[in-house]
């Protein structure tokens, strides 16, 4: 990142042509089984380091983000590798990511939605025992009449498409690369329809 900046690349160019493009390729190779979690984490950490350098520069130039997403691992669940990976992939795709961390209860999700007004709410669970809590969050959004204000993405090893549909999520994302693609597509569709 620093080398490219020294070569007079703009922060936006470094982000789009180097970091985002690199993570896009990593995402495809991960999806196709060429790369595995350790390599993806290495790439994601490199991306994170690059973003730390670029973030202040992008803020100065007022670079537009594609959208905003609030993500968290649901209450009772303390697994965060997958969620962190999703966050990094989304950041790489141009999203502003607000990460609520692990063991996130419905109140924390609601407060974050109110405070940040995101386009997307993303929830993660790695335990079959914590999966149902995703429905608690979605049902609460329904009760408050705000479910349709957000795209709701869910993911995690024990989940599947049927579960996502059953609990009323907008989409289930099998992995971080798909999450980034899906988020981008759904935000663009929603903006197009608006």
N, C-alpha and C positions, 0 to 999 in steps of 0.2 A: 504494500500500500504506500509506504513512504517513498519507495523507489519511483513508483509511477507519479506520485505527487511532485517529486523532484524533477521528473521529466516533463513537467508542466501539464499533466493531465488534470482536469478539474475533478473535484470531489465526486460530482455526479457521474462522470465518466468512469472513475475508478469503481464506484459502486455498481454501475450497470454493466460495464464491459469486463470487469475482473471479478468482483465478489459475487454479484448476483449470477452472472453467467457461469462462474465456477461452481457455485452451489446448485445451479440448475442441472449441470452435468453430473455432479455428485448425486443429486436426487434421482436422476434417470438411472444411473449405474446402480444405486441402492435398490430401486424398484425392480430392476432387471436381475438382481442377485449377483452383480459383478463386485460391488463393494458391500461391506458389512458394517454393523454398528460401530466398531472401533475406528474404522477409517472415516466414517461419516462424522463421528465426534471430533476427530482430529481436524477435519475440514471445517466443521462448525466452530471449533475453537479459534481456528485461524481467521474465520469470517468475523467472529466476535472481536478479536484483536484489531482487525481492520476497521470494523465499525466504530470501535472506541476512538480511533484516530479521525475517522470521517465525520462522526456525529456532530462535533462542534462546527466543522467546516460547512456541513450541509445546513445546519441551523442558520449560519450566517447568510448563506445564499438563498434561504427560504425554499429549499427543495420540497416539492409536494410529496406527501406520502400517499400511497394508494388508498389506505384506509387505516382504521384503528381496530385492534382486537384486544379483548380482555381474556386472559387464559389462566386456568388454575387446575390443580389436581383436587378432586372432590373430597369432602369431609371423610375422615377415617382412613384416607390413603396417603402414604408418605413417599410414593414413588415419583421421581421427577426427571429421570433421564429422558424419557420419551417426550415429556412436555417441554423440557428445555430445548430439545432438538427441534421440536415444532416451532418454538418461539424463535430460534435462530434462523430456521428456514423462512419463516414469515418475515422476519426482519430483513433477510436477504432479498425477499421478493418485493420489498418496499413498504411493508406495513409498519405502523407504530405499534409496538407490543407492550401491553401492561400485564406483567406476570405477577399473579397473586400468590404464587408458590404452592405449597402442599397443604393438605388438610383444610381446604377452603369450604366454609359453610355458606348457606344460602344468603345470609346477611352480608357477608363479605362480597359475594358476587353482586348482590343488589346495590350495595354502596358504590362499588367500582363502576357499575353500569351508569348509575346516576352521576357520579363524579366525572367520568371520562367520555360519556356518550359515544361508545364505540359502534362500529358497523357489525362486529362479530363478537359472540361469546363462545369461547372454546373451553370444553371440559375434558379432563383426562381421568381415567381410572385403570389401575392395573389389577385390582382384586375383584373377584366376582361379588364379594360381599359389599363393595362400595359402589358398584355399578348402579344399583337402584337409586342412589342419591342424586344422580343426574336427572332422573324423573322428578324428584322433589323440587329441584331448582327450576326445571321447565314448567312444572305445575304451578309453582309460585309466580312465575312470570305470567302465566295464563290468568291466574286469579287476580293479579294486579292490572290485567288488561294491557300488558306491554310486550307480550310474547312476539307479536308481529313486527315490533320495532327492531328486532335483532335477527341476524343470521346465527343459528346455533349449530356449532360443529362439535362432534364428540369423537373420542378416539381412545385407544388403549387395547392391549393384547387380548383381553377376553371378550371384547365387543365385536359385533358384526352389523351388517346392513339392517337385518331384521330388527335387532335391538334398537338401533338408531331410529328407525321408523316407528317402532312401538312406543317409544318414549316421547315422540314428537320433535326430534331434532331435525334441523334442516338437512343435514348430511352427516354420514359416518365417514371418517377418514382412516384408512388402513395404516398409513405411515406418514412421516413428516413431509415427504415430497408431495404426496397426494393432498395433504392438508394445505400446503402452500398453493398448489394448482387450484384446488377447490375454492379456497378463500378468494383468490384473485378472480376466478370465473364468476362466483356468486356476487361479489361486490360490483363487478362490471355489469352483470345482468340487472342487478337491483338499480344501479345508477341509470342504466339504459331505459328501464321501465318507469323511472321517476319523472 
